[in-house]
């Protein structure tokens, strides 16, 4: 144990090691923010002097603080349980590394109860929802102009938006895997990541892990049709672009899907619901859980099991409605 080692020194060493181990830049960026905030809260004491109660007080402080800081703080909105768990995980990673490096003797974070994130309900789209959204991509909402009859117009982005819906539904990829993140200026599919001949896409998921995800012939055709309007597109260009050739961001994708849902009369439409819809229907249609885990890019089966439970409940409900014994009142 190094009794003189300060918290800031430990953080510096851990981050150097994280870069040496080629940890995901996104994870490193997140951990830097969390560990620096912990240092701001505690000061810079010797690492060995930090006790479990210091960690508890810090997590409580984070949980009770508004989201954001300074001018971007959002009064009345506090971090989710999942965010608090992320803070706990980052602190735990620091102490786990310090134990392995024999810099401290006690893992103080493990003495603190692990926060349990809320379990959010899964609401897949129905077939009618998806058909309704596909049905509105060609034309704008109806509107009126002074002295003119109510009308609408053809949408120039119809091929792109139809392709987006099919691609999200067919693969279950995350918004951050499909479009560029505005904050990190990273992520997103490139034209070269699409293999139309073999009907698959190359996806870079969490932790910069690469995986290949199959696509159906209909989705491949939709991508081909969309790219007809970009005959000079290069492999290193982003696949999804917005106005004036600017890459569509994840926030732009959320707004696009939300507005499409509003025009189609589908409330609560957002990109992640396509991921849920893909997963549940993959299982309903006979797909196995390990293939689903690989396609979705999950490191564990924890989330996949939730989809299994939902798919099984759907089968049970269908059996209750269609049971011969029940319907014949035997």
N, C-alpha and C positions, 0 to 999 in steps of 0.2 A: 504494500500500500504506500502511496505517496501522500503524506499528510499535508504537504505544502501545495499540492496541485489545486489551482483555483477552478471554479466553474468555467470561466471563459477559456482557460487553457484546455480543459477537457473537451469543450465544444469544438475548439479549433482542431484538436487531434482527431476527434471523431469524424469531422467533416473531411479532413484530409484522407482519412482511411476510407470513407464512403466514396470519395472520388477515385481513389486507387482501386476500389472494388468495382468500379463502373456502375455504381448505383444509379438508378434512373435520375436524370436531371430534374424532372418534375418532383420526385420524392425528396431530393436534396433541397430544392428550393422551398418546399413545404416545411421540411425539418428545420432549415435555417430560420425561417420566420418564427416557428414555435419555440425553438431553443433560445433565440435572442429575446423573445418576449418573456420567457422564464427567467432569463438573466436580468432583464429590466425589473422584474417583480422581486427577485431575491437579492439583487446586488451581485457582487462577485466574491462570494465567500469561498473558503476552502471546500472542495467537493465533499470531503469526508465529514464536514460539519452539517451537511444538509440532511434533514430528517424527513420521514414520511409525512409529518404534519405540514412541512413546507410545500410538499407536492399537493396535499389535500387543499390547502388554502389557495394555492395557485389555480387549481382546477375549478374551485368554487368561484374564484375571482373571474375566470374566463367565462364560466357559465352565466354569471350575473351581469357581465359587461355587454353593452350594445354591440351589434355587429359593426365592424369597421372601426376606424380610429379618427380622431380629429374632425376635419370638415366632412369626411365621408361616413361618419358614424350614423347609424340608423336607430334613433331612440325608439324604445319599445320592442325592438327585435333582438333577441339573444340567440347565441349559437345553438344548433341542434345537438342532440345527444351524440350523433355520429361525429360531429366536429369535436366534441369533448373527448370522444374515444381516440380521435386522431392525435390530440394533444398528449393523451396518456401514452399512446403507442410510440410517439417520438421520444418522450422522456424515457420510456422503458428501453428503447433502442440504445440511447446514450449510456444508460447504466449497464446494460448487458455487455456493451463493448468495453466499458471501463472494468467490469469484472473480468472479462476475458484477457484484458491487458494487465491485470493485477494492479490496477490503479486505486481501487477501493475494495473493501472486504464485504460490504453489504449492499444488496440491491434494494434501495429504499422504495423504488416505485412498485415493486412486487408486493410490498407491505400495504399498499393502497388498493382498495377494492377497484376492480376494473369496471369502468362505466359501461352500461349496457345500452346500445343505441335502440331507438324506437324501431319497431317492425312496421314498415309502411305497407299499406294494402296495395295489392297488385290489381290493376284495372286494365286488362287487355282491350284492344279495340275489337268490336264485332265485325263480321264480314260486311254487314250493312254500313258500318262506320267507314270502313276503308273504301267501299264502292262509292259512298257519298263524297268522300274527299277526292277520289280520282275523277268523279263526275264534275267537279268544279274547277279543275286546273286549266281548262281550255278558255274559259270566259271569266271576265271580271264580275264583280257584284253589279247589280243593276243600279243606275244612278240617273239623275235628271239634270238638265242644263236649262238655263233661262230660255223660255220660248221653244223648247224642244220636248219631244216625247221621251219617256223613260227608255233607257237603252243600256247596253253593256258593250264591251269590246273584247276582241281576241287578246289573250295574254301572250306576249312574246316569250315568256319563260315557261310555257306549258310543257314542252318536251323535257326540260330540266326538272320541273316539279313532279311530273309523272314518274320520271326515273328515280328521283329522290325517294318517293313513297315506296316504290317497288323495291329499291335497294335496301332501305331500312327494314322493310317487312320481310324480305327474303334472307337477310343475313343476321339481323339483330345487332348490328354493330353500334357502338356508342357514338354519340354526337361528336365527341372529341377525337374519335377515330376517323370520322367522315369529313369533318370540317376543321379549319384552323382555329385554335384558341386565341381570342383577341388579347388575353393577358400575357400568355406565354409566347405568342407568335410561333406556335409549334403545333404538330399534329396534322391530321387531314390526309385524305387519299390524294395521290398524284395520278396523272394519266398513265404513267408507267406501271402503277400498281394494279392495273386492270388487265387481266388476261382473258380476252373474249374467246380466243380459240379453245382454251381449256376450261372456260366458264368458271373462273375463280378470281378473287381479289386478294391482294397481299395487304394485311392490316398490321399496323404497329399499335399494340395495346398498352396497357399499364405496365410500367417497368421497362418500356421500350422492347417488349417481347413481340417478336414477329410471328404471325400465323397466317395460314391460307384459309380462306372461307369460300366455299362453293356458292355459285349463283345459278339460278335457273335460266333456261333458254329465253324466257320472256324478259327477265331482268337484263340479260346480256343484250337482247335486241333493243331494249329501252336505252341502255347506255350507248350502244352503237348509233341509234337515231339521234341522241343528244349530241354526240361528238361529230355528226355530220355538219353541224353549224360551226365547228372548230377544226377545219381540215388541217390547219397548221399547228395544232396543239402539240407541244413537245412533252416527252416522258416526264420531265421534272416539273411540269406545270401542275397546279392544283386541278383536280377533277371538277370540283364544284366551284363555279364562279358566279358572282353577282353582277351588278351593274358595272359597266365600263371595264369588264374583265377582272375586277377585284375579287380575290378569293372570298367565298362565303364563310363567315365566322360561325362558331357554335351559337352565339347569341342571335345571329341573323337566321340561323336554321330554326331556332326555337320560335322566333317571331313568324317565320314563314309557315311553319306547321300550325301554329296557333291561329293565324289568319285563315289558313285553308280550312281548319276545323270550324271556325266561325261561319265562313261562307257555306259550308256543307251542313251546318246544324249539328256538329259533333262537339259537345262541350269538353273542356279539359284536354284538348289535343296537344301533345308535346312529343318530341322525338323518342324519349325513353319508353313510351307506351308501345312503340313499334317493337322494341327489344322484348318487352313482356309478351306481346302478341306472338312474335316469332317463337319464343321459347315454349310457351304453353301449347301452341298448335303443333310444334315439332314433336312434342311428347304425345299429344292426342293422336297424331297421325303415325305413331309407331316408332319414332326416333328413340335412341337409347341415351341414357343420361351422360355417359362418358363422351359420346360424340357431341352432345349439346355443350358440355363443359369446354371442350376444345374449341368449338365454333364461337362460343361467347367469350372465350379468353379468361375464364375464371380460374384462379389458382387452386380453389377448393370446391367441394361439392355443396357447400353450405347454401348458396343462393339457388343452385340447381334443385336442391331438395324442396325449396319453396314452390318452384314451378311444378315439381312432381306432385306435391300435395294439392295444388290447384287443379292440375289435370285429372288427378284421381277423383277429386270432389266433383268435377264436371261429369266424369263417367258415372259416378254413383247417382248424381241427380238425374242424368239421362235415363239410367236404369229404372229409377223410381217412376219416371214419367211413362216409360215404354214397357214396363214389366207386364208380361202376359197375365200372370197370376193376379196382379193388382187390377188391370184393366178389365179382366173377365170376372172380377169380384168372386174368385173361387174360395 
